[in-house]
Amino acid sequence: MGSTAPFIAIFSCNHNISSMATNKPTQNQRRDFLKNAAKGGIAALSLSSIAASAFSAEKHISKAVSDSGDIAVKPDHLIRSVPENMVWGYYGADVPPVATVKDGDIVEIQTINTTGVPRRNPEDFYKTNNLPLDEQALDIIEIYKKVKPEPSGLSGHMLTGPIFIEGAEPGDTLEVRILDIVPRSGFGVNAVWPKGGELGDVVTTRENFVYKYDKKKRIASFKEGIEIPVKPFMGVMAVSPAPEKGRVSSIPPGYYGGNMDLKHLVKGTTLYLPVSTKGALFTTGDCHAAQGTGEISGVAIEASLSLTVKFIVRKDMHIKQVRAESPTHFILLGLDPDLSKAMKNAATEAVNFIKDDLGFTFNEALSICSTGVDFEITQLVDQTLGANAMVPKSIFTNKTFPYWNS
């Protein structure tokens, strides 16, 4: 196995901090510090210094270096993965937002992965696996101490949010441009356990697999001879369901997005979410360094990530079901507890998109889907199962599709 190296972060001290989670009594002091610090430009910090002051606001006015090694776009806001910014396993229109941002703002959102890390004595996981107590590890330890499950017993992922986007109203579409996704540590974790995933009935013991990253080769490996390409994406990106739905678990995905585990939502792609409540209330988490289509063990390479997105409120776009887009494809999703119905829903979404948005008849659109569109199993392990249609833009030779990163 090649050498492993953590992804090191560089922090910029000159952008808007209005959405940061900080203790209110010290907010003015931190703001004054930042005004002075902004004059100093960019400061590089080692992982050891990050760990030494994991919760200081000053250091977190940040933007991690992109996975290509270049300094990425500078966000307007940073949402830290500290306890007051986390929600354990649910969405809802009544969940208080942790930040308010404007239409068009760029937001960096830190997320954490708890796979393999026990709630009792989480430090032991890092010691046993010879892993550093870096920033994200210290965040997890603090979150475990302070974040409580939803009182009714809803369970799910440890998520960051929700974020209120000014101007978003029911009936609008929230366009989420994924500008960057950066690993926050040098490793991720996959797990196999009894009753988990597609083959859980034949698994007899739990085992965690720590995949360490080789930054130069852009791969992850838990043993010599295995190299998994690192392609970070967020398993969960959601807006709140409609208020009448109440609070819902983050485990099954829905029309509002959520736990889609759509591996194509990498840097440079776009997610479109139908807005059902004022402010949209965007929440994210279940962060993955890599995943096979289907995610059959129940989890991917779960890894703490930093997601940078641009939020755009679309008053001209009205959708009822989440969809996505890449520079090369339109991506339509179908969801249902029955996989055959999820597939049929994906096919219906794809045919209707080609018919309604691209101007073909129903029969023409169905023919195009049968001959030029690939259908995939998105995931099989989240109660509500997923299929997705990959519609290539290249097959429509008389049309052009302008895209924001082209």
C-alpha positions in Angstrom: 0.0 0.0 0.0 1.3 3.5 -0.9 1.9 6.1 1.7 -1.1 7.8 3.2 -1.3 11.5 3.9 -4.1 13.6 5.5 -5.7 16.5 3.6 -4.3 19.7 5.2 -6.5 22.8 5.4 -5.7 26.4 4.9 -7.9 29.0 6.5 -8.8 32.4 5.1 -9.7 35.2 7.5 -11.5 37.7 5.4 -15.1 36.5 4.7 -18.5 37.0 6.2 -19.1 35.1 9.5 -22.7 36.0 10.2 -23.8 32.4 10.2 -21.1 30.9 12.4 -22.1 29.1 15.5 -20.4 30.9 18.4 -21.3 31.5 22.0 -23.4 34.7 22.2 -21.5 36.3 25.1 -18.3 36.4 23.1 -19.7 37.2 19.7 -18.6 40.8 19.7 -15.1 40.0 20.9 -14.7 37.4 18.1 -16.0 39.8 15.5 -13.5 42.5 16.6 -10.7 39.8 16.4 -11.7 38.9 12.9 -11.8 42.4 11.7 -8.2 42.7 12.8 -7.2 39.2 11.6 -8.7 39.9 8.1 -5.8 42.4 7.5 -3.4 39.5 7.8 -4.6 37.5 4.8 -4.2 33.7 4.8 -2.8 31.7 7.7 -1.7 28.0 7.4 -2.4 25.8 10.3 -1.1 22.3 11.1 -3.4 19.5 12.1 -1.9 19.6 15.6 -2.7 23.3 16.0 -6.2 22.6 14.8 -6.7 20.0 17.4 -5.3 22.2 20.1 -8.1 24.8 19.6 -10.8 22.9 17.8 -13.6 25.2 19.0 -12.1 28.7 18.7 -14.1 30.8 16.4 -11.1 32.7 15.1 -9.5 29.8 13.4 -12.7 28.6 11.8 -13.1 31.6 9.5 -12.0 29.2 6.9 -11.9 27.6 3.5 -10.1 24.3 3.1 -7.8 23.8 0.2 -9.7 22.1 -2.6 -9.0 18.4 -3.4 -7.0 19.6 -6.5 -4.7 21.5 -4.2 -5.9 25.0 -5.3 -7.4 27.5 -2.9 -11.1 27.1 -3.6 -13.9 29.7 -3.8 -14.2 31.8 -0.8 -17.5 31.3 1.1 -19.7 34.0 2.5 -20.6 31.9 5.5 -19.1 29.0 7.4 -21.3 26.6 9.3 -19.2 24.7 11.9 -19.8 21.2 13.0 -20.2 22.1 16.6 -23.0 20.8 18.8 -25.3 23.8 18.5 -25.3 23.4 14.7 -26.2 19.7 14.6 -29.4 17.8 14.5 -29.6 14.1 15.2 -31.5 12.2 12.5 -34.5 14.3 11.4 -35.9 17.2 9.4 -38.9 19.4 10.1 -40.4 22.8 9.4 -40.3 23.5 13.2 -36.6 22.8 13.6 -34.9 26.1 14.4 -32.3 27.2 11.8 -28.7 27.5 12.8 -28.0 30.2 10.3 -29.7 32.5 7.8 -28.1 33.2 4.4 -29.2 35.2 1.3 -30.2 34.0 -2.1 -26.9 33.6 -4.0 -24.7 33.2 -1.0 -21.8 30.7 -1.0 -21.8 28.6 2.2 -19.2 26.2 3.6 -20.8 23.5 5.7 -18.7 21.2 7.9 -20.0 17.7 8.4 -18.9 14.7 10.5 -18.9 10.9 10.3 -19.6 8.8 13.4 -19.5 5.4 11.7 -17.4 3.0 13.9 -17.0 5.6 16.7 -18.8 4.4 19.8 -20.8 6.9 21.7 -19.3 5.7 25.0 -15.5 6.5 25.0 -15.2 7.7 21.4 -11.5 8.5 22.1 -10.8 4.8 22.2 -11.7 4.4 18.5 -8.9 6.8 17.5 -6.4 5.3 19.9 -7.1 1.7 18.8 -6.8 2.6 15.1 -3.8 4.9 15.6 -5.7 7.9 14.2 -5.2 11.6 15.2 -7.5 13.5 17.4 -7.8 16.1 14.7 -10.5 18.8 14.3 -13.3 16.6 13.1 -12.5 14.0 15.8 -12.8 16.6 18.6 -16.0 17.8 17.0 -17.4 14.3 17.2 -16.4 13.9 20.8 -18.1 17.1 21.8 -21.2 16.4 19.7 -21.6 13.0 21.4 -21.6 14.8 24.8 -24.1 17.4 23.9 -26.4 16.5 21.0 -29.5 14.6 22.0 -31.8 12.4 19.9 -35.2 13.7 18.8 -37.6 13.3 21.8 -40.1 11.1 20.0 -37.5 8.5 19.1 -36.8 9.4 15.5 -33.4 8.1 14.5 -31.0 8.8 11.7 -27.8 10.6 10.8 -25.8 13.2 12.6 -26.5 16.3 10.4 -25.5 19.9 10.1 -28.3 22.4 9.8 -30.9 23.5 9.0 -30.0 26.6 7.1 -32.6 29.2 6.3 -32.3 30.7 2.8 -33.9 34.2 2.5 -36.5 34.4 -0.2 -37.3 30.7 -0.5 -41.0 30.1 -0.4 -43.2 27.0 -0.9 -43.5 26.2 -4.6 -40.0 27.5 -5.4 -37.0 25.3 -6.2 -33.7 25.5 -4.3 -30.8 25.2 -6.7 -27.8 23.9 -4.8 -24.5 24.2 -6.8 -21.8 22.0 -5.3 -18.7 24.1 -5.6 -16.3 21.9 -3.5 -16.2 18.9 -1.2 -13.1 18.4 0.8 -12.2 15.6 3.2 -11.5 16.9 6.7 -9.2 14.0 7.8 -6.9 11.4 6.4 -9.3 8.5 6.6 -12.8 7.2 6.3 -14.7 4.2 7.8 -16.8 1.4 6.3 -18.5 -1.2 8.4 -20.1 -4.6 8.1 -22.5 -5.8 10.8 -25.3 -8.4 11.4 -28.6 -7.4 9.9 -27.0 -4.5 8.0 -27.3 -3.9 4.3 -28.3 -6.4 1.6 -26.5 -9.4 3.0 -26.8 -8.7 6.7 -28.6 -11.9 7.3 -25.4 -13.9 6.7 -23.0 -11.5 8.5 -22.2 -12.9 12.0 -19.8 -10.3 13.4 -19.3 -6.6 13.2 -16.1 -5.3 11.6 -14.9 -1.8 10.9 -12.6 -1.1 8.0 -10.5 2.1 8.2 -9.7 3.4 4.8 -6.7 5.7 4.7 -6.2 8.2 1.9 -3.3 8.6 -0.4 -3.8 12.2 -1.5 -1.3 12.0 -4.4 -3.0 8.9 -5.9 -6.5 10.0 -4.8 -7.4 6.6 -3.5 -8.4 5.0 -0.2 -7.3 1.6 1.1 -7.7 -0.5 4.2 -5.1 -3.1 3.1 -2.4 -3.5 0.5 -3.7 -4.4 -2.9 -7.0 -2.5 -2.6 -7.3 1.0 -4.0 -10.7 2.7 -4.1 -10.9 6.0 -6.0 -11.8 8.9 -3.7 -14.9 10.7 -5.0 -16.4 12.7 -2.1 -20.2 13.4 -2.0 -22.9 14.0 0.5 -25.3 11.1 1.1 -27.8 13.5 2.6 -28.9 16.8 1.2 -32.4 17.9 2.1 -34.9 20.7 2.5 -37.6 20.4 5.1 -40.7 18.5 4.2 -44.0 20.4 4.2 -45.0 21.6 7.7 -48.0 19.2 7.9 -45.6 16.2 7.7 -44.1 17.1 11.1 -40.6 15.8 11.9 -39.4 12.9 9.7 -36.4 10.6 10.1 -33.4 11.2 7.9 -33.1 7.5 7.0 -35.5 7.2 4.1 -35.2 9.8 1.3 -38.2 11.6 -0.1 -39.4 14.2 -2.5 -37.5 16.8 -0.5 -34.2 14.9 -1.1 -32.5 13.6 2.0 -30.7 10.3 2.2 -30.4 9.7 -1.5 -26.9 8.3 -1.5 -26.6 9.5 -5.1 -22.9 9.0 -5.8 -23.0 11.4 -8.8 -23.5 14.5 -6.6 -19.8 15.3 -6.6 -18.0 18.7 -7.0 -19.3 20.5 -10.1 -22.8 19.1 -10.0 -26.2 20.6 -9.1 -29.1 19.4 -6.9 -32.6 20.8 -7.3 -34.9 20.5 -4.3 -38.6 21.5 -4.2 -39.2 24.0 -1.5 -42.1 23.2 0.9 -41.6 25.6 3.8 -40.4 29.2 4.1 -36.7 29.5 4.0 -36.3 25.9 2.6 -34.3 24.8 5.7 -31.4 23.0 4.0 -29.7 20.2 6.0 -26.8 17.9 5.1 -24.6 15.1 6.3 -24.0 11.3 5.8 -20.7 12.3 4.2 -19.0 9.8 1.9 -15.5 9.6 0.5 -16.5 6.9 -2.0 -19.4 4.5 -2.6 -20.4 1.8 -4.9 -23.8 2.0 -6.6 -26.3 0.4 -4.2 -24.2 0.8 -1.0 -24.9 -2.8 -0.2 -23.1 -3.1 3.2 -25.3 -0.4 4.5 -22.6 2.3 4.5 -20.0 3.7 2.1 -16.6 5.0 3.1 -18.1 7.3 5.7 -15.8 10.4 6.1 -16.1 13.8 7.6 -16.3 16.3 4.8 -16.5 20.1 4.2 -19.2 21.0 1.6 -19.2 24.3 -0.2 -22.4 25.2 -2.0 -24.1 28.2 -3.7 -27.8 28.5 -2.9 -30.0 29.9 -5.6 -33.7 30.4 -5.2 -35.5 29.6 -8.4 -38.8 31.3 -8.8 -39.0 30.2 -12.4 -38.7 26.4 -11.7 -41.4 24.4 -10.1 -40.7 20.7 -9.4 -42.4 18.2 -7.2 -39.5 15.7 -7.0 -35.8 16.1 -6.3 -33.6 16.0 -9.4 -30.0 16.7 -10.3 -27.7 17.8 -13.1 -24.0 17.4 -14.0 -22.1 19.0 -16.9 -22.9 15.9 -19.0 -26.2 14.5 -17.7 -29.6 15.3 -16.3 -30.3 13.0 -13.4 -33.9 12.0 -12.5 -34.7 10.0 -9.4 -37.4 7.5 -8.5 -38.1 6.5 -4.8 -40.3 3.8 -3.3 -40.0 1.1 -0.6 -40.5 -1.4 -3.5 -37.5 -1.3 -5.9 -39.5 -2.2 -9.0 -41.8 0.8 -8.2 -38.7 3.0 -7.6 -37.5 2.0 -11.0 -40.8 2.8 -12.6 -40.9 6.2 -10.8 -37.4 7.0 -12.2 -38.5 6.0 -15.7 -41.6 8.2 -15.4 -39.6 11.1 -14.2 -37.1 10.7 -17.1 -39.8 10.4 -19.7 -41.7 13.3 -18.4 -38.6 15.4 -18.2 -37.6 14.7 -21.8 -41.2 15.3 -22.9 -42.0 18.5 -20.9 -38.6 20.2 -20.5 -37.0 19.2 -23.8 -40.0 19.3 -26.1 -40.7 15.7 -27.3 -43.8 13.7 -27.5 -44.4 11.0 -24.8 -43.7 8.2 -27.3 -40.5 9.9 -28.5 -39.4 10.4 -25.0 -40.0 6.8 -24.1 -38.0 5.7 -27.1 -35.2 8.0 -26.2 -35.1 6.6 -22.6 -35.0 3.0 -23.9 -32.2 3.6 -26.3 -30.0 6.3 -24.8 -30.6 6.6 -21.1 -29.0 4.4 -18.4 -31.0 3.5 -15.3 -29.2 2.6 -12.1 -29.9 1.4 -8.6 -29.1 4.4 -6.4 -29.3 2.6 -3.1 -30.9 -0.4 -1.6 -30.5 0.1 2.1 -32.5 3.1 3.3 -36.0 1.8 3.7 -37.2 3.9 0.8 -35.1 2.6 -2.1 -33.8 4.6 -5.0 -33.3 4.3 -8.8 -31.9 7.1 -11.0 -32.0 7.8 -14.7 -28.8 9.2 -16.3 -29.9 11.3 -19.3 -26.9 12.3 -21.5 -27.0 15.8 -22.8 -24.9 14.7 -25.8 -27.7 12.8 -27.4 -29.7 15.9 -28.0 -27.6 17.3 -30.9 -29.9 20.2 -31.8 -29.9 21.6 -28.3 -27.4 23.4 -26.1 -27.4 23.2 -22.3 -25.5 26.1 -20.7 -24.0 25.1 -17.4 -22.5 27.1 -14.6 -19.1 25.4 -14.5 -18.5 24.9 -18.2 
